[in-house]
Amino acid sequence: MANIKSAKKRILVNQTKAARNQMIKSKVKTMIKKVDAAVAAGDKELAKTNLVAAVSEIDKACTKGIYHKNTAARKVSRLAKATNTIA
């Protein structure tokens, strides 16, 4: 355990940031699962609406520095590709 006041504060700040990052990552994963479920069900309209929401969440996570821009782009690309494959 840290003894210095600034080190104690760093620990608290890092815990807060880690919790925030974890919450945002979890939200992104949930949105991705919703799109995947709609694609698996073959519901094109639901998949498209969920895709828009998922892309929005991924972009927010990217701008906040939780995902690297290439990682965000890869996730969006895969979701869009899966949505477009529905007949």
C-alpha positions as CSV (number, residue, x, y, z in Angstrom):
1,M,0.0,0.0,0.0
2,A,1.2,3.5,-0.8
3,N,2.3,5.8,1.9
4,I,2.6,9.1,-0.1
5,K,-0.5,11.1,-0.5
6,S,-0.1,11.6,-4.3
7,A,0.4,7.8,-4.7
8,K,-2.8,7.1,-2.8
9,K,-4.6,9.6,-5.0
10,R,-3.2,7.9,-8.1
11,I,-4.5,4.6,-7.0
12,L,-8.0,6.0,-6.5
13,V,-7.9,7.8,-9.9
14,N,-6.7,4.7,-11.6
15,Q,-9.5,2.6,-10.1
16,T,-12.1,5.2,-11.2
17,K,-10.7,5.2,-14.8
18,A,-10.5,1.4,-14.9
19,A,-14.2,1.1,-13.8
20,R,-15.2,3.7,-16.5
21,N,-13.2,1.9,-19.2
22,Q,-14.7,-1.5,-18.2
23,M,-18.2,-0.1,-18.3
24,I,-17.8,1.4,-21.8
25,K,-16.2,-1.8,-23.1
26,S,-19.0,-3.8,-21.7
27,K,-21.6,-1.6,-23.4
28,V,-19.7,-2.0,-26.7
29,K,-19.7,-5.8,-26.4
30,T,-23.4,-5.8,-25.6
31,M,-24.2,-3.7,-28.7
32,I,-22.1,-6.0,-30.8
33,K,-24.0,-9.0,-29.4
34,K,-27.3,-7.4,-30.3
35,V,-26.2,-6.9,-33.9
36,D,-24.9,-10.5,-34.1
37,A,-28.1,-11.8,-32.7
38,A,-30.2,-9.9,-35.3
39,V,-27.9,-11.2,-38.1
40,A,-28.3,-14.8,-36.8
41,A,-32.0,-14.4,-36.7
42,G,-32.0,-13.0,-40.3
43,D,-33.8,-9.7,-39.3
44,K,-32.2,-7.1,-41.6
45,E,-34.1,-4.1,-40.2
46,L,-33.3,-4.9,-36.6
47,A,-29.6,-5.6,-37.6
48,K,-29.4,-2.2,-39.3
49,T,-30.8,-0.2,-36.4
50,N,-28.6,-2.1,-34.0
51,L,-25.6,-1.5,-36.3
52,V,-26.1,2.3,-36.1
53,A,-26.2,2.1,-32.3
54,A,-23.2,-0.1,-32.1
55,V,-21.1,2.0,-34.4
56,S,-22.0,5.1,-32.3
57,E,-20.9,3.3,-29.1
58,I,-17.7,2.1,-30.8
59,D,-16.9,5.6,-32.0
60,K,-17.4,7.1,-28.6
61,A,-15.1,4.5,-27.1
62,C,-12.5,5.3,-29.7
63,T,-12.7,9.0,-29.1
64,K,-12.3,8.4,-25.3
65,G,-9.2,6.4,-25.9
66,I,-10.6,3.0,-24.8
67,Y,-10.1,1.5,-28.3
68,H,-7.4,2.2,-30.8
69,K,-8.7,3.7,-34.0
70,N,-7.8,0.7,-36.0
71,T,-9.5,-1.7,-33.5
72,A,-12.6,0.5,-33.7
73,A,-12.5,0.5,-37.5
74,R,-12.1,-3.3,-37.6
75,K,-15.0,-3.9,-35.3
76,V,-17.2,-1.6,-37.3
77,S,-16.1,-3.2,-40.6
78,R,-16.9,-6.7,-39.3
79,L,-20.3,-5.7,-38.1
80,A,-21.2,-3.9,-41.3
81,K,-20.0,-6.9,-43.4
82,A,-22.1,-9.3,-41.3
83,T,-25.2,-7.0,-41.6
84,N,-24.8,-6.7,-45.4
85,T,-24.6,-10.5,-45.8
86,I,-28.3,-10.9,-44.8
87,A,-30.4,-11.7,-47.9
